Amino acid sequence: MLPASISPDLEENSMDDGPAASVMVFNANDPSGAAGITADLMTIASVGAHALPVITGAYARDTSEVYDHFAFDDEAVSEQARAILEDVPVQAFKVGFVGSPENLSIIAEIASDYEDVPVIAYMPNLAWWDDSQIESYLDAFEEMVLPQTTVLVGNYNTLWRWLLPDWSAQRHPEPRDIARAADAKGCPYTLVTGITLPDQWIDNVLASPNEILGRDKHARREAIYVGAGDTVSAALAALLASGSDLGSATSEALSYLDRSLAGAFRPGMG
């Protein structure tokens, strides 16, 4: 039975449009609804693609902070992904926070089996986590996932501290410096977000080791947002999956993020 709001004609027309591009997403559930797999699903659908969600674990968090994370075991992650990949063609992979080095290993293995499919990987700020867990996770990501990654996405301060821990120059690193460090690990492009500029501006820069490929500046908003990184990386993955070139996809993803931030709201105390 069809819902009353959907006529048979509309359903037939939607089927005639052909399948949307599919993006496989590896991410954790976020009960606040702001980040994680929820942000991925909402963003990818809004951009016009279809999400294939592989849940890698779950946060215990509210709108203010993360208290804990519970990772699925790697077999559960692998079985979810392999089952649907046998059935549905995928045009892009999006990797969020997956909770353990074992899950990173599974994802790297899957990505290597689909080497022609772009991988968009987002590295969040993990300051809420235990230091030893952060170190083992970042080491595994650097060793296994970065060589499979097409575009690395992350906040300027997060990527700087991770990829350039021994930076000693008097000047702060530029996006190309961060991109060079990522490229040395096998990732050709880096989208560096949240770069603070004078006069209350924020810059977001797509860089390769040798050049700036695109940038988007917007006025700084006096608020702290949850889910921005997952949103922009999911939008980028969906646009690339749908056939946009990297420059256009990045520009449109950043515009989508800016509109999302403009429409953000505060559902709880955070």
N, C-alpha and C positions, 0 to 999 in steps of 0.2 A: 504494500500500500504506500502511495506517495503522500508526503505531508501536504496539508491543504494549501500551503503557500507556494507549492511547486507544481506547476502544470505539466502534463506529459509533453507538451510542445517544448517547454523550456528544458526539460531533461534531455529530450532528443537533440536539441540544438547544442547543449553542453557536450554531449557525447560526440557530436560531429566536429567539434573544434579540435579534436585530437588530444593526446595526452600532454599534460604539462611536464616540463623538465623536473626530474627528481633529484633531490639533494639528500644524501644520507648524513644524518647528524649524530655524532657521538657526544653526549653531554649528560650531566646529572640533573635530577629533578630538584627544582627550587620551590618550596612551598609558599614563598611570598608571591610567586607568579611574575616576578620581575626579570629574572635572569634564567640561566640554565636552559633546559629543554623547552620550557614554556615560551621564553623569548624567541628561541629558534623557530618553533612551530608558527607562532603568530607572525613573525617577520617574513618567513619564507612564503606563507600563504598570502600575505599582503602584497608581496612582490610579484606573485603570480606563478610560483613554482609549487611543487609538491614535496613535502618533507617525509623522509623515511627515518623515524626517530629510533635510535638505539640508546636505551637508558643505561648509563654506566654506573649509577649510584644515586644517592640522595643526600641533600644538605639537611641539617637541622639548623634553621635560621629563622629570623623574623625580618622586619623591614629595616632594622638597625644594624645587625651584625650576624656573622656566621658563627655558630657554636660548635658544630662538628660536621663531619661528612662520613658517609658509610658507602664504601665502594662495593659494587657487585664483583663477583669473581670473574676472572678472565674467560672462563668457559661460557658463562651466561652472556657476556658481551659478544663473544665470537658466534655463538649459536643464533642470537638475535640477528646479527648482521649477515651471516652466511645464508640463513634461510631466505631472507627477502632478496638478497643479491642473486640468488638462483632464479628468481621470478621476475624482478623488475630491473630494467636497465637504469643505471645511475649516471648522472651527468656531472656531479660534484660531490666531494666529501667536505663536511665541516666538522672540525674537532674543537670541542670546548674543554672544560675541566673534566677529566675522566677518572681521577681518584687514586691511581696506582701505577707503578712502573709496569706491572703485568698487563694492565689494560692498554697502556701505551704500546707495548710490544705487539699485542693482538692487532691493534689499529694499524701499526706500521706494516705488519704482515699483509693485512687486507689491502692497504693502499698500494703495496708493491705488486700485488696480483692484478691491480687495475691501474697500471702505470700511466695510461693516457687520460685518466680522470683527474682534474685539478683538485688539490687539497688546500682548503683554507683553514688555518689553525689559529686559534685565539689563545693567548696566554694571559690569564687574569692575574690580578694582585693576590698573592697567596699568604699575605702577612698574618692572616688569622690562624694559620696552620702551624704545627710543630716544626721547628727548624730542621730537624733531621729528616722529616718527611718531605719538606720543601726541597732540600738538597737532593735527595734520591729521585724525586719526581722530575726536577729540572734536568738532572744528569741524564735520566732515561729519555726525556723529551728531546734533549739535544742530540743524543746518540742515535735514537731510532726514528723519531717523528720528523725532526727538522729536515733530514735528507729527503723525505718524501713530500715535503710541503712546498706548495707553489707560492702562496702568499701567507706570511706570518703577520698577524694583527696583534697589537698590544699598545698599552699606554707607554708614553715616552719614558717615564721613570721606571716602570716595571721592566721594560726591555733593556734599558741602559744598565740597570743593576744586575740583570741576569747575564746578558751577552758581553758586557764590557766591565767585569768586576774589578779589573786592574787598571782602569782608566786613570791616568796620572797627569794628563795635560791640564793646563790652567783653564782653558776654555771647556765648556760643556760639550759633550759629543753632539754632532749633527745627525740628522736622520740617515745620511749616507754612511756615517761611521757605524751606526747600528745595522744598516743593511749589509755593509761589508762583513760584519761579524756573523750575521745570519747566512750570508752567501758562503762563507768559509765552511759552514756546516751543511751546505747543499741546498739552501733555500734562496731562490733568485730574487724574490721581491718581498719588501716589508712595508706594511702600512703602520706608520707611527702616529698615534693619536694623542691628543691632550697636551700638546707642546705650548707652554705658556709664553705669550708675547707681551710686549708693552701695551699699555692703554687698554687693559682688560680684553685682549683678544686671545683666542685659542687657535692653534694651527694643527692641521692633520695632513701628513705628508706620505705619499706613496713613493718609495725610493728603491732603486737598484744600487749596486755598489758604485756605479759610475755616474748616475744622474738622478735628478728629481723628475719623476714621471707625472706627478700631479699633486695638487695641494688644495685644501679647502679651509678658509679661515672663517670663523664666526665669533660673535661677541660672547664673552664669558658670562655664564649664568651663575648667580650666587646661590648654588644649591649643590648637594651631593646626590648623584644618581646611581641607582642600581640597575644593571642590565645593559648599559650602553655598549660595552664591548661585545657581548653576545649578539646584540641587535645589529651592529654595523657589520660584523663578520658574517652573520647569517644572511643579511641582505646582499653582501658581496658574493657569497657562494651561490645564492639563488640567481643573481643577475648573470654571473659567469655561466651557470648551468643553462640559462635560457638563451645564451648565444651572444651576449654583449662582450665587447673586447675589454681588456683589463682597465684601460684608462676610463672608458665610459662607465663601466660597472662600479669603479671606485668612486667616481664623482657622484653617481646616482645613489650609491649606498650611503655616502656621507650626507647627502641632502636628505635622504630618508631618516638618518639618525637625527639630524638637526630638527626636522619636523616632529620626530618622536619626543625629543627633549622638550620642545615647545609645548607639547600636549601632555607632559608628564603630570602625575598627581601623587598625592600622599595618602595612601589608604590606611596607614597605621601610625605609630609613634615615631618611626624612623624617617 
